[in-house]
Amino acid sequence: MKFPKPLKIGATIGIVAPASAGDSDILEKGRCFLEEHGYRVVIHPQCYQRIGQLAGTDEARASALMDMFRDPAIDAIMCARGGNGSIRLLDKLDYPLITQNPKPFIGYSDITLFLQAISKNCDFVTYHGPMLASFGRDFDPRTADDFFAHIESERGLSTLAVPDVDVLVSGKAEGVLVGGNMTLLQNMVGTPYDWSGRDAILFLEDVDEVLYRIDRTLQHFRLAGKFRNVNAVIFGDMIDVPDGETSHMREGERPYGRNIRQILKDNLPPDIPVCMNFPCGHGKYITTLPIGASVKLTLDKDGAVLTPS
């Protein structure tokens, strides 16, 4: 798996919105932040289109994304925000053209679909990390520190040490980094863009999911063989996880009866390193992870350390 060319101060970051439409004020704040760091930012006009929840028609969103890969003046591509609608574009992209124009491509949440599809079909590393809207809101400074350290590194990944994780099973592992939003990864199962956990360090995150649906998704992955021969699992900091039948608990409703720690133990192989509350989700601290890169993971009493392999 190849790494796209690392960025240098003064490079141009192109912004597209292949999923939901963004808030113009938030995007402008994000633009200012990147420019203050020394980058030039070009926001595609498509980012301001709106068709219902989406940032324009499927054709407009796909075309904007391809514009950014096609344009030699654009050095990296960052998504404006996530939301929904990415799955509608997976079979509308020109993967041979993307392969010929490898660039850092960055996003998370709904953008998980593109990260996996591009790394699989185009043979270069993509980045699960903050989006322009992330830098337009209140964020943990470590989000920016990790982001710039990784995309400016020749190796695509600086050593990442995270002490504030919950280690369920300690140990060391090595493998290809695979993962992203759990629900979106489930949506890819059985499609031409499906993923494999074999010999991988798998990371999963989600937001606003009730406990029983998290369990159901992980049971699906287990039954589909996604955890077979996986080398380690990193579980993100799950945000807004209620314990009810819906995200709005009703009076008298019984709890599911199992917490996330128990659900993970129910579904994951017992002999691999596992941690939870890793900052790869929807919290204020969103680290950057290179999908498709070979990495080493150490989990012990001091937390998690991720290094290039």
C-alpha positions in Angstrom: 0.0 0.0 0.0 1.5 3.3 -1.1 1.4 6.5 0.9 0.3 9.7 -0.9 2.9 12.5 -1.0 3.1 14.2 2.5 2.0 17.8 2.7 4.3 20.8 3.2 3.4 24.2 4.6 2.0 26.2 1.7 0.3 23.2 0.0 -3.3 23.4 -1.2 -6.1 21.5 0.6 -9.3 21.1 -1.5 -12.6 20.8 0.3 -15.6 18.8 -1.0 -18.9 17.7 0.6 -19.6 14.2 -0.8 -22.3 13.6 2.0 -24.4 16.1 3.9 -24.4 19.9 3.4 -22.3 21.9 5.8 -22.9 25.1 7.7 -21.1 28.0 5.9 -20.1 29.7 9.1 -18.5 26.6 10.5 -16.7 25.8 7.2 -15.3 29.4 7.1 -14.0 29.0 10.7 -12.3 25.7 9.6 -10.8 27.4 6.5 -9.3 30.1 8.7 -7.8 27.6 11.0 -6.0 25.7 8.2 -4.9 29.0 6.6 -3.5 30.2 9.9 -1.4 26.9 10.0 0.1 27.9 6.6 -2.1 26.0 4.1 -4.0 27.3 1.2 -7.7 26.2 1.2 -9.9 25.8 -1.8 -13.6 25.1 -1.0 -15.4 23.6 -4.0 -18.6 25.6 -4.8 -20.5 22.3 -4.5 -20.1 22.4 -0.7 -22.8 25.1 -0.6 -25.4 23.2 -2.6 -28.3 21.7 -0.8 -30.8 19.1 -1.9 -32.7 18.1 1.3 -30.0 16.9 3.7 -27.4 16.4 1.0 -24.8 18.7 -0.5 -26.3 18.7 -4.0 -27.3 15.9 -6.3 -25.4 12.6 -6.4 -24.0 13.7 -9.8 -22.8 17.1 -8.4 -21.2 15.5 -5.3 -19.4 12.8 -7.3 -18.3 15.3 -9.9 -16.9 17.6 -7.2 -14.9 14.8 -5.7 -13.4 13.8 -9.0 -12.6 17.5 -9.8 -10.4 17.5 -6.7 -8.5 14.3 -7.7 -8.2 15.6 -11.3 -6.9 19.0 -10.5 -3.0 19.0 -10.2 -3.2 22.2 -8.1 -4.9 20.4 -5.3 -2.4 18.6 -3.0 -4.8 17.0 -0.5 -8.6 16.5 -0.2 -10.5 17.0 3.0 -14.2 16.5 3.4 -16.3 19.3 4.6 -18.4 17.1 6.9 -20.0 13.6 7.2 -23.7 13.1 7.7 -25.2 10.7 5.1 -25.3 10.0 1.4 -21.8 8.7 0.7 -23.0 5.3 -0.2 -25.0 6.7 -3.1 -21.7 7.7 -4.8 -19.5 4.5 -4.4 -20.3 3.2 -7.9 -20.2 6.7 -9.5 -16.5 7.4 -8.9 -13.7 7.0 -11.4 -11.3 4.7 -9.5 -8.7 4.4 -12.3 -8.4 8.2 -12.3 -8.1 8.3 -8.5 -5.4 5.7 -8.7 -3.4 7.8 -11.1 -3.7 10.9 -8.8 -3.0 9.7 -5.3 -3.5 12.4 -2.7 -4.2 12.5 1.0 -7.9 12.0 1.4 -9.3 12.8 4.8 -12.6 12.4 6.7 -14.5 10.1 9.0 -18.0 9.1 10.0 -20.1 8.7 6.7 -16.8 9.3 4.8 -15.7 5.8 6.1 -17.2 4.4 2.9 -14.8 6.4 0.6 -11.8 5.8 2.8 -12.3 2.0 2.5 -13.3 2.0 -1.1 -10.4 4.2 -2.3 -7.7 2.3 -0.2 -9.1 -1.0 -1.5 -9.5 0.0 -5.2 -6.7 2.5 -5.6 -3.9 0.9 -3.5 -3.0 4.0 -1.5 -3.5 5.0 2.1 -6.4 7.2 3.1 -6.8 9.1 6.4 -9.5 8.6 9.0 -9.4 12.0 10.6 -10.9 15.4 11.2 -12.9 17.3 8.6 -13.1 21.0 7.9 -16.2 21.3 10.1 -14.1 19.6 12.9 -11.8 22.7 12.9 -14.8 25.0 12.8 -16.1 23.9 16.1 -14.7 23.5 19.6 -12.0 20.7 19.4 -9.2 19.3 21.5 -5.8 20.7 20.4 -4.5 17.1 20.2 -6.8 16.7 17.1 -4.8 19.3 15.2 -1.5 18.1 16.5 -2.1 14.5 15.4 -3.5 15.6 12.1 -0.6 17.8 11.0 2.0 15.3 12.4 0.6 12.5 10.3 -0.2 14.2 7.0 3.2 16.0 7.0 5.1 12.8 7.9 7.1 10.9 5.2 5.9 7.7 6.8 2.2 8.8 7.0 2.1 8.1 10.7 3.9 9.6 13.6 4.2 7.5 16.8 0.8 8.0 18.5 0.7 7.5 22.3 -2.8 7.6 24.0 -2.7 7.0 27.8 -6.4 7.6 28.4 -7.8 4.4 27.0 -9.4 1.4 28.7 -7.3 -1.7 28.0 -9.5 -4.8 28.1 -6.8 -7.2 26.9 -3.1 -6.1 26.9 -0.6 -7.2 24.4 1.2 -6.4 21.1 0.0 -6.8 17.6 1.0 -5.8 14.1 -1.1 -5.6 11.0 -2.8 -3.4 8.4 -5.0 -0.7 9.9 -8.6 -1.2 8.8 -11.8 0.4 10.1 -14.0 3.4 10.7 -17.6 4.0 11.5 -19.2 0.7 12.6 -22.6 1.2 11.0 -21.0 2.2 7.6 -18.7 -0.7 7.7 -21.7 -2.9 8.2 -23.3 -1.3 5.2 -20.3 -2.4 3.0 -20.6 -6.1 3.9 -21.6 -8.1 0.8 -20.9 -5.2 -1.6 -17.9 -4.9 -4.1 -16.4 -2.5 -1.5 -16.4 -5.0 1.4 -13.5 -5.1 3.8 -11.5 -7.8 5.6 -10.3 -8.0 9.2 -7.8 -10.7 8.3 -4.3 -9.9 9.7 -5.6 -6.4 10.5 -5.7 -4.1 13.4 -9.4 -3.2 13.3 -10.7 0.0 14.7 -14.5 0.8 15.2 -16.4 3.8 16.3 -20.0 5.1 16.2 -22.3 7.8 17.6 -25.9 7.9 18.8 -26.3 4.1 18.7 -28.2 2.3 21.4 -26.5 -0.6 23.1 -28.5 -3.4 21.6 -27.8 -2.2 18.1 -24.0 -2.1 18.9 -24.3 -5.7 20.0 -26.3 -6.7 16.9 -23.7 -5.1 14.6 -20.8 -6.8 16.3 -22.7 -10.1 16.3 -23.2 -9.6 12.5 -19.4 -9.0 12.1 -18.7 -12.1 14.1 -21.0 -14.3 12.1 -19.7 -12.9 8.9 -16.2 -13.8 9.9 -14.9 -10.3 10.2 -13.1 -11.0 13.5 -11.6 -14.3 12.2 -7.8 -13.9 12.2 -8.0 -10.3 13.2 -4.8 -9.3 15.2 -6.2 -6.6 17.5 -9.3 -4.4 17.9 -9.4 -0.7 18.8 -12.9 0.5 19.9 -13.4 4.2 19.8 -15.0 6.6 22.3 -18.6 5.8 21.7 -20.6 9.1 22.0 -24.3 9.4 23.0 -25.0 5.7 23.6 -28.3 5.4 25.4 -29.5 2.1 26.9 -33.0 1.8 25.5 -35.0 0.6 22.5 -34.5 3.9 20.8 -32.2 6.9 21.3 -35.1 8.4 23.4 -35.7 6.2 26.4 -39.3 5.8 27.4 -40.6 5.6 30.9 -40.5 2.1 32.3 -38.3 0.8 29.6 -35.9 -2.0 30.6 -32.2 -1.6 30.1 -30.5 -4.0 27.6 -28.6 -5.7 30.4 -25.1 -5.6 28.9 -22.6 -2.7 28.8 -20.1 -2.1 26.0 -17.3 -3.9 27.8 -19.5 -7.0 28.1 -20.6 -6.7 24.5 -17.0 -6.6 23.3 -16.1 -9.6 25.4 -19.1 -11.5 24.0 -18.1 -10.9 20.4 -14.3 -10.6 20.0 -11.7 -13.3 20.1 -10.5 -13.7 23.7 -6.8 -13.9 22.9 -6.1 -10.6 21.0 -5.3 -7.2 22.3 -8.4 -5.0 22.7 -9.0 -1.5 24.0 -11.9 0.9 24.2 -12.4 4.7 24.5 -9.7 5.3 21.9 -10.1 8.8 20.4 -11.0 7.8 16.8 -14.7 8.7 17.0 -17.0 11.7 17.3 -15.5 13.3 20.5 -13.6 16.5 20.7 -10.3 14.6 20.4 -10.3 13.0 17.0 -7.0 11.4 16.1 -5.8 10.7 12.6 -5.3 7.1 11.5 -3.9 5.9 8.1 -6.2 3.3 6.6 -4.3 0.6 4.8 -1.0 1.3 6.5 1.0 -1.4 8.3 1.2 -0.5 12.0 2.3 -1.9 15.4 0.0 -1.6 18.4 1.0 -2.0 22.1 -1.6 -2.1 24.8 -0.5 -2.1 28.4 -1.0 -0.3 31.8 0.3 2.9 30.2 -2.4 2.9 27.5 -2.1 2.5 23.7 0.9 3.2 21.5 0.6 3.0 17.7 3.7 3.1 15.5 4.6 2.6 11.9 5.5 -1.0 11.0 
